[in-house]
Amino acid sequence: MVPRPQYTARTLLTLLTRPPAARGRADSFHGPLRTLLARADRRVFEEVAARHWPLAEKVLPRLSRSADHGLLWFGVAAGMATLGGRPRRRAAVRAVASLAVASATVNTLAKRSARRPRPPLDGVPAVRHLARLPFTTSFPSGHAASAAAFAVGAGLESRRWGVALAPLAWSVAFSRIYTGVHYPGDVLAGAALGVGAAYAVRGIAPTREQLGPQARPRAEAPALPAGRGLVVVANSAAGTGGEALRQARAALPEAEFVTARLDASLEELFDQAAGRATALGVIGGDGTVNAAVTAAVRHRLPLAVLPGGTLNHFAYDLDLHSVEDAAEAVTGGHAVSVDVARFRPGPHGREAYFVNTFSIGAYTDLVRVREKWSPRLGSLAAGALAVLHVLGTARPVEAEFGGRRRQIWLLFAGNCTYRGLGLAPVRRHDLADGLLDVRVVRAGHLARLRLVAAALSGTLRHSPVLSARRVKRLRVTGLDGASHVAYDGETAPAPPALLLDKAPSALTVYRPLPEAP
């Protein structure tokens, strides 16, 4: 008995896309199936071309064009972010990250592996034709991949957003068949790849539902009724700082508020505030929080972080999701001890602190590009475009650490252990573990593509390109004068050699705590 052939996804891709001239004896079983799939693909394409939908002729070609280069989805993400609320912003960030992975995979791997020609436009009504036809190959559909990745990525973070975006994503994917630029098989393969990209991002950066409860050591901090004795420095130009300042004045009426001017030195403002404060407060992004942490540690004062930046990484890792959360902790005197990481020499030759992340290499370039583009595009769109820009333009950095000299794309160090594999700083459940979370992406042949492929295949843990370890200190030497470091969203020129280590439980931060039983 002749065994029945087993068809994998890779086999089906080959059958759909390989030209007849490339077939050999191995196609003795594959030929009939390939012919059947190709005929079905063409038949559905021709059925769609023959159907007449008056409303679709006005809408779908425009919708298809609006999704070029992901512009439609970046606009949707910006709208989600401006609606306010941490869940919406998380969904938007995850959706954009999923889109970026799907787009990179389609354009760097999939289209180069399968060079299927575009469908003929003879049977497609001229009114549906796109003004500018794609010049890339047909398989798979990049638009369908981006649409599916964006909708599924958002849905993994927020089911409501996933349901709301599904019709739009389906319409974009169908528009590629309707306008005659893709076969149905191209669209289905692209959508499947997009779904896979969204789940790959979740594997690297787990959603909040995948993470367990947090636990941190309690600390002594004075209760400040109505905020009496609290001096808050507010950077109202950062993120939602203006609204956060208004809410803080209402929740803490007896606190003193200092609004930072654009030309003001945050270091000086916080040092002056510390001289007359029982506790320091801060409203602003991660860079402003970094300046507040530095002053609080030096003056040994408790710190109140009132979320008012764009991302608020440190605040959210403390479970501070609103100004009301922080105000409740301040008035009740509830606080925890957290670690502070540091590197030296920092800017101006002094010791510098970070409470989130430190990096050398590609991420530093990303921060600099994002900050350059943010005033014109907004933080979210600038961040997404900066990722794509850096993927194509980043150059390796040469450095020596761990007793070896090597070329790297990125050295990342997190203050305490981040959950999830890979490079994306996701979330920390223990801000007092005494460790630096160090991750290194080595430079080498096709290192970036190998990293993306490992993420998509779920083998990132075993990728030779990426290494991760937890250490208490790390010395880096041999840096050239052109390198920069990034820490908590700020950048600075890198010294030839530097030391990273921890100040365990050096900072006391107000945080709501459950009442003791």
N, C-alpha and C positions, 0 to 999 in steps of 0.2 A: 504493500500500500504506500502510495506517495504521501509523505507528510504534508500537511497543510501549512503554507508559509505564515510566519508571524510578522505582522506589520507594526512597526513602532512609529512614533511621531516623526522621527528622522527619515524613515523609509517613505512615509507618505509625502513628506516635503520634497524628497527627491523625485518621487513619481509625478508630482504635480508640476515640478519646475524644470526638470532636466530635459534638454532638447533630445529628439529621437536619435540624432547622430552620436550622442554620447552613450547610448545603451549598448550592452554587450550580452554575453550569454547569461549573466546573472539576472537578466530581465525576463527569463523564460516564464517565471511565475508572475512577475510584476507587470508585464505588458498589458494583460487584460484589465487589471485593476487600474492601472494608470489611464488607460483609454476611457474606462467607465467614469473615473473621477473627473477627467478633463471634459468629457461630454456633459456631465451633470453641471459642472462649473459654467460652461459656455451656455447651456440651456437656461439656467437661472439668470445669467447675465442678459441673454436675449429677451427673456420674459420681462425683466425689469425695463429694458430699453423700449419694449413695445407698449408697455402700459402708459396710460395718460392720466396724470394727476395734476390738474390745473394749479392748485395751491402750491404743490411741491415745486413746480417750475419756477416760482417766484422766490421760494424760501431756501430750498436745499442747495442750489449752486452758491448762493451768498453765504450760507452757513459753512459750506465746505471751504470757501476761500477764507472765511474769518478764522478757521482753525489752522491756517498755514503757520508754521514755525511756533505753534502752541500759543499764539496770541489770544485766541478766545479763552483758553484755559487760564492763562495768566491774568486776564481780566476778571474771570470768575473768582479766582483765588484772591485777587485784590478786593473784590466786593465782599467775599466771605470774611476777610480780615477786618474790613472797615465796619462791618456790622457789630463788631465788639464781642467780647466774651472769649475766654480762654479756649473752650471746646471748639469754637468756630476757627480760631487761629490755628489750633493744632491740626484740625482737619485740612485746612488750606495748605499748611506746610507739608503734611504727609502726602497730600494729593500732588503737589508740585514735585516733591522728591520722587514719587512713583513715576510721574511723567518723565522726569529727567533720566531715570534709569531705563525706562522703556525706549525713549527716543535714542539714547546712546547705544542701546543694544541693537535696535533696528538698523541704525545708520552705520555702525561699525562692524557688526557681525552678520546679521540676517541677510541684508540686501547684497552683501558681498558673497555670501554662500550660495544664494539662489538668484540667478539672473534671468528672471522671467520677464518677457516683453509685455508692454502694456496692451490692453485689449484694443481691437480696431474700433474706430468711432463711426463706421459707416452706418450702423443701425441705430445710433443714438441721436435723437433730435438735436438740431443745432442750438436750440434755445437753452439746452442743458449744458453745452460745452463750457468748460472753464476758459477764461480769457488767456491764462498762462498755464499751459499743460506741464505736468511734472516731467523732469528729464531723467529721474532715477528709474531703476527697474521696478517691477510691479509687486513682487512678493517679498515680504508681507506688507500690508498697508501701515505706514507710519501714523497716519491720522487715526486709524482705528486703534492702534496700540496706545497712542497718547490719550485718546478718549476713554478707553477702558481703564487704563492705569489711573487716570485722574479720578474717575468716578468710584472705582473700587478702593483706591487709596483713601479718599475722603470717607467712604462708607465704613472702612475698617476702624476709623477713629470716631465716626458719628453715623449711625445707621440712618438717621433722618436725612443727612446730607447725601448719603449714598442713594437713597430712594429718590430724592429730589433731582439729582444729577443724572440718574440712569436714562430718562427719556432724551435728554440733550446728547449724552454720549452715544446712544443708539442712533439718533438722527444724524450725527456727524459721520458715524461709521457707514450708515446706509447711503449717505450722500455721495460717498466715494464710488459706489456701484451705480447710483442714479446718474451721476455726471459722466460715467463711462471711463474713469481712470483706473478702476480696479475690478478684477473678477471677485465674485463672492468668496472664493477660497482665500484670496489675499486678505480680505477683510476679517474673515473668521480666524485666520492664523495671527493677524495683527492683534485682534482683540484678546486671543488666548495669551499672546506674549505680554500684552499690557496687564492682564490679570496676574500673570506670573511675576511681573515686575513689582506690582503692588504688594504681593505676599513676600517677595524677596526683601523689600524695604522693611516690612514688618518683622522679618527675621533678624534684620540688622538693628532696627529700632523698634522694640516692642511697644504696643499700645498700652495705655494706662490700665485697661482691663486685664492685660496679661501680667501686670506687676502686683506684687503682694503688699501687705501693710508695712508701714515704716516704723522704725524705732530709733530714738536718739536719747542721749543722756540729758536729764533735766539740769537746769542751772538756776542759781539765785539771781534775781533781778528785781529792782524796786517796782512796785505797782504805782502807776502814775494816773490818778483819777482825772478824767477829762484831758489827759495829756500834760498835766502840770509838771514842768521840769524837762519836758522833751523839746529839743531844738531840731527842726526838720529843715534840711536843705533840699530844695526842689528844683529839678531841671525840667521846667514845664515844656521845653521844646522837644523832649524825647518822648516818642510813642504817644501814649495817652496821658502824659504828665499833667496837662492842664485840667482834665477831668478828675484825675486822681487828687490833685491839689485841692480842688473844690470839695471833693468828698472828705478829704482829710481834715479840712478846716471845720466841716460840720461834725465829724465824729470825734475830734480832739480839740474842742474850742479853746482850751487854755494852753495849748502848745504854742511855741514860737515858730513861725515859718519864715524862711529866708529863700527868696527866689533868685536863682543863679542867672546872671546875665551871660550873653553869648561870649563876651570877652573876659569873663571872670575866671580866676584860677580856682578850680574846685578844691584843690589841696589846701589853699589858704582859707577858703570859706569853711571847710570842715574843721580845720585847726582852730579857727576863731570860735566856731560854734561849740567845740568841745570844751573851751575854756569857761563857758557859762552854763553847761548842760549837765543834768543828771543822767540823761541818755540822749544818744544821737538818733536822728531819723533821716531817711533818705527817700526821695521820690525821683525816679529816673531809670535809665537803661543800665545795662551791665557795667558800662564804663563809669557811670556816676556811682553805682553801688561799690565798685572797686575803690574809688576815692574815699567813700564813707567807711569801708572796711579798714582801710589803711589808717585813718584817723582813729577809729574806734579801738583798734588793737594798740596803737601807740599810746593812747590816753586811757586805756583800760576802762572803756565805757560800754554798756550794753547798746545794741543797735536795733532799731526798728526799721524794717524794710517794707515800705508801702508800695505795692506794685503799680508802676506807672510808665514802664518802658515798653519797647516793642515785643520783646521775647520773655523777659523776666525769669531767666533760667534759675537763678539762685532763689528767688522768692518762691517759685513753684516747687522746687525741691524741698522747701521748708513747709509745703502745703499752705502757703499764703497765696490765695487766689483772688483776694480783693482787699481793698483798703479796710473794709469792715473787719476782716480776719486779723489784720495787724493791729487795728485799734482795740479789738477785744483782748488781745494778748498784752498790749501795753497797759491798759487799765486794770487788768487782772494780775499783772506781774508774772506771766507765764513765759518761760524762756528755756532754751536749750544751748548746750555748748557745741560748737562746730570747729572743725579744723580749718586752718588757713594755710595754703601753699605759698611758697615764695621762691624767687630766683634772684641771684646776685652774681655780678653787678647788674642792676636794672638801669632805667633811664637816669642820667646824671650821675652814674656811678654808685647809686644807693641801692639798698635792698628794696625789692618790689614784691607786692603780694598779688595773688589771684585766688578767687574762690570758686571759679568755674574751670576754665581751660587755659592751657598754654600750648603754643605750637610754633614750629619752625617748618618752612617749606610751603606747600601748596595752599594750606589753609590760611596762612598769613597773606598770601597773594589774594585769596578770595575775600578776606576781610577788607583789604585795601581797595579792591575793585568795587566791592559792595558799598563802602562808604563814599566812594567817588560818584557812584551812580544813584545813590539813595535820594539826594535832593531833587533829582529830576523824575525818577521812576517810582519812588516809594521803596520802603525797606524790603517788602516781600518780593516784588518783581525784580528789584536790583539783586537780591540774594540768589534767586533762581538763575538769572542770566549770568551772574558772576560764576556760578558753578560750571555752566557750559563753557564760559570763556576760559576759566582756569584749566578745565580738562584738556583744552586744545593748546594752551600756551605755556603751561607750567614747565619749569626746568628743574632738574634734580639739584639738590644741595649736598655738598660734601661736608661731612662732620665725623668726629671720632667720639664714640661712647661705648661703654662696655668693653674697653680694651681693644676695640677694632675701628679702623677707619673705613667708611663706606659711603656710598652715594644713596640718597634717600629722596623720595618724593615728599614725605611728610613725617615729622615727629610730633606726636600729640601726647600731652600729659594732662590728665584730669585730676582735679582736687578731689580725692576719694574715688571709689570704684563706680564706674558707670555700668548700667545694665545693658545687655545685648552685645553682640559681636560687631566687628567692623569699626568704622571710623566715626560714625555719627554719634555725638554725645547725646544720649537719650535722657536718662534720669538716674539719680542716685538715691538709694534708700538709706544710706548711712553716711552722714556727713562728718563722722568722727572715727573713721577706721584707721587713721594714721598712715594711709598709703597714697602713692601716686599711681594713677592708672595710665601706663605708658603703652602707646601703640605706634608702630613704625611701619611705613610702606616703603619697601626697598625699591630702588630704581633698577632697571634692567630691561631686557628684551620684552616688549609688549606688556610691561608691568601693569599699566592701567587697564588694558583690556582683560588681562588675566584676573585682575581683581574684580571687575564687573562680572565676568563669567563665573567666578567662584561664588559671588553673591547670589546670582541667578540660580545656580545649581545647588545651593545650600551647602557648599563645601568650604565656606569662608574660614571656618575654624582650622582647616588643614592646608590653607593656601600658603605656599612658600613665599609669596609676595608680602604677606602681612604677618607681623609678629606682635604679641601682646604679653605684658607682664606687669606685676604689681610690685613696686619697690618703695622704699622709704626716702631714697635720695638718688639723684642721677646727675653725673657730671658730663657735660658736653664740651668738647674742645675742637679746635681746628676749623672754626667757622670763618668764612671769608668776609670781607668788609661789605659785600653787597647784600648779605642776608639780613632778614628782619625777623623779629619775634612778634607773635600776637598773644595777648593775654586779656581775657574778659572783654573782648571786642576792641581793645586798644592795640596799636602797633608801635614798635620802636626799633631802631637799628640794633642788630645783635652784636654783642661783644665777641672777641675771638674765643673766649671760654666763659662758661657760666655753670653755676651749681643750682640745681633744683632740690628742695627738700620741704619738710612739713613743720608747721608750728601746731602740734596737736592740741585740740580743744582751746585754741587761743582766743576765740571770739564767742561772746555771748549774744544770742539773737532772740528777740521776742518771737514767740510762736504759740498759737492756741494749743492747749493741752487738754486731754480728757480729764474730767474730774476724778479724783481718787475714789475708789469704792468705799 
